[in-house]
Amino acid sequence: MTEYDSACRRLAKIAPIDLFRWLIDDFDVHLRFMGWEDARGIPFPGEPERTNDTVAIFEEKSGPSEPWAFALEFQTEPDPNMFGRTLIYLGSVWLEKRPNSLPGGRYQVSAGVINLTGTPSSMPVSRDYLLPGPNGIRCHLTARERYLRVESAMQTLQGIEEGRISRWLLTWIPLMRIDDNNHIIDRWLDSWSTDPSIERQSEILALTRVFIELSEYRELWRDRLKELKVVKSPYLESIRQEARLEGRIDSIIESLRVRFPDQVTDDLRGKIEQTHDAEKLRGWFNKALTASSLAEFRQACGI
């Protein structure tokens, strides 16, 4: 997982309702956010090291119906395989997660993809395959897709200033379509500095500084924001801690692969990757360097 993935997922956890109001038109009219489904045990296809923890549960306001499991994905760059991967992932969620204990209880499934770069013509996730003939046989997926590069930074800032869009969207302004960078940065600073919450200011600034690195105008944004000082961001520290843990996990697996070629199974790798106890991983890393066999490593680590 890259720092951009981590920052996006953190933003989703901090302000889910604000994000879904921006992503899905008339969200408050039709849907109610109920929380996040624990789908961490279902890896996203093609990336076994990642586990998805951004599967939102929606309830329809119009009346009783099966709840929705909405898989929210973020792409740093458009992926040509995203259609297939999303189909597989939604199928896995449909099979493995249930809203209740009833025999036929199933989530309705759907997906949204927020692209930090690219345009709608790049590699869309949504596809519609229709088999020729009168039977209407088809495979169809319509995901909610938004591309920050075609979003207007000016219109987004106006929405924030008028209260129609959450201040949390300030974090993505540097990635949007900008005609006059200095003017946009001035307005960004005005919106950011007038936020009554010092804690939110800290988080927005920390996350914005992550996303700035994907902007073609990164040097200008860095220079204009470099003097801003706020309290320490717990969320940025969390992102850094997550990156440190992933680095340790990679080191353990690589050490085992080098010392015991062709013996590291997918099962063992999965158990290591799903561990986020820093102290435990430290001990496992030391054992990966000293164990005389893979069996000794597994026994010593209890895996």
NORTANOR-V157962 format. One record per pair of residues at least 4 apart in sequence whose ideal C-beta (glycine too) atoms are under 6 Angstrom apart, sorted by sequence separation. I is the first residue (numbers start at 1). J is the second residue. D is the distance in whole Angstrom. If there is no record, write none. Layout:
# NORTANOR-V157962
i & j & d
I & J & D
I & J & D
This chain:
# NORTANOR-V157962
i & j & d
1 & 5 & 4
12 & 16 & 6
15 & 19 & 6
20 & 24 & 5
26 & 30 & 6
27 & 31 & 5
75 & 79 & 6
81 & 85 & 5
82 & 86 & 6
92 & 96 & 6
93 & 97 & 5
118 & 122 & 4
165 & 169 & 5
189 & 193 & 6
204 & 208 & 6
217 & 221 & 6
218 & 222 & 6
221 & 225 & 6
222 & 226 & 6
256 & 260 & 6
264 & 268 & 6
287 & 291 & 5
292 & 296 & 5
1 & 6 & 6
43 & 48 & 5
60 & 65 & 5
100 & 105 & 4
159 & 164 & 4
160 & 165 & 5
195 & 200 & 6
213 & 218 & 6
264 & 269 & 6
291 & 296 & 4
298 & 303 & 5
21 & 27 & 5
44 & 50 & 5
99 & 105 & 6
131 & 137 & 4
159 & 165 & 3
178 & 184 & 5
195 & 201 & 5
212 & 218 & 5
291 & 297 & 4
12 & 19 & 6
20 & 27 & 5
98 & 105 & 5
160 & 167 & 6
257 & 264 & 5
43 & 51 & 6
44 & 52 & 5
59 & 67 & 5
99 & 107 & 6
130 & 138 & 5
256 & 264 & 5
129 & 138 & 6
212 & 221 & 5
57 & 67 & 6
58 & 68 & 4
129 & 139 & 5
287 & 297 & 5
40 & 51 & 4
58 & 70 & 6
113 & 125 & 5
128 & 140 & 5
39 & 52 & 5
40 & 53 & 5
156 & 169 & 6
287 & 300 & 5
55 & 69 & 5
56 & 70 & 5
127 & 141 & 6
287 & 301 & 6
94 & 109 & 5
126 & 141 & 6
173 & 188 & 6
17 & 33 & 5
39 & 55 & 4
55 & 71 & 5
93 & 109 & 6
126 & 142 & 5
253 & 269 & 6
16 & 33 & 6
126 & 143 & 5
284 & 301 & 5
37 & 55 & 4
54 & 72 & 4
71 & 89 & 6
125 & 143 & 5
90 & 109 & 4
253 & 272 & 6
37 & 57 & 5
125 & 145 & 6
153 & 173 & 5
252 & 272 & 6
35 & 57 & 6
170 & 192 & 6
34 & 57 & 4
153 & 176 & 4
205 & 228 & 6
249 & 272 & 6
69 & 93 & 5
148 & 172 & 5
249 & 273 & 6
34 & 59 & 5
86 & 111 & 5
151 & 176 & 4
152 & 177 & 5
153 & 178 & 5
205 & 230 & 6
31 & 58 & 5
32 & 59 & 5
120 & 147 & 6
148 & 175 & 4
206 & 233 & 4
119 & 147 & 5
148 & 176 & 5
167 & 195 & 6
202 & 230 & 4
32 & 61 & 6
118 & 147 & 6
201 & 230 & 5
202 & 231 & 5
113 & 143 & 5
119 & 149 & 6
157 & 187 & 5
203 & 233 & 6
206 & 236 & 4
30 & 61 & 6
119 & 150 & 6
153 & 184 & 5
160 & 191 & 5
202 & 233 & 5
245 & 276 & 6
263 & 294 & 5
37 & 69 & 6
67 & 99 & 5
111 & 143 & 4
112 & 144 & 4
113 & 145 & 5
114 & 146 & 5
115 & 147 & 4
116 & 148 & 6
117 & 149 & 6
203 & 235 & 5
252 & 284 & 5
256 & 288 & 5
271 & 303 & 5
171 & 204 & 6
248 & 281 & 5
252 & 285 & 5
255 & 288 & 4
170 & 204 & 5
251 & 285 & 6
255 & 289 & 6
260 & 294 & 5
171 & 207 & 4
175 & 211 & 6
181 & 217 & 5
252 & 288 & 5
78 & 115 & 6
171 & 208 & 5
174 & 211 & 6
248 & 285 & 6
69 & 107 & 4
174 & 212 & 5
46 & 85 & 6
86 & 125 & 6
175 & 214 & 6
181 & 220 & 6
185 & 224 & 5
45 & 85 & 4
68 & 108 & 5
69 & 109 & 5
70 & 110 & 5
71 & 111 & 4
72 & 112 & 5
73 & 113 & 5
74 & 114 & 5
75 & 115 & 5
76 & 116 & 5
77 & 117 & 6
78 & 118 & 4
171 & 211 & 6
175 & 215 & 6
174 & 215 & 4
12 & 54 & 5
66 & 108 & 5
83 & 125 & 5
45 & 88 & 4
80 & 123 & 5
82 & 125 & 5
45 & 89 & 6
78 & 122 & 4
83 & 127 & 5
9 & 54 & 6
44 & 89 & 6
78 & 123 & 4
174 & 221 & 5
1 & 50 & 6
42 & 92 & 5
39 & 93 & 6
116 & 175 & 6
37 & 97 & 6
8 & 74 & 4
4 & 76 & 5
23 & 112 & 6
116 & 214 & 6
24 & 144 & 6
23 & 144 & 6
18 & 166 & 3
18 & 168 & 5
15 & 168 & 4
7 & 207 & 5
7 & 210 & 4
3 & 210 & 6
49 & 273 & 6
10 & 235 & 5
6 & 239 & 5
6 & 242 & 6
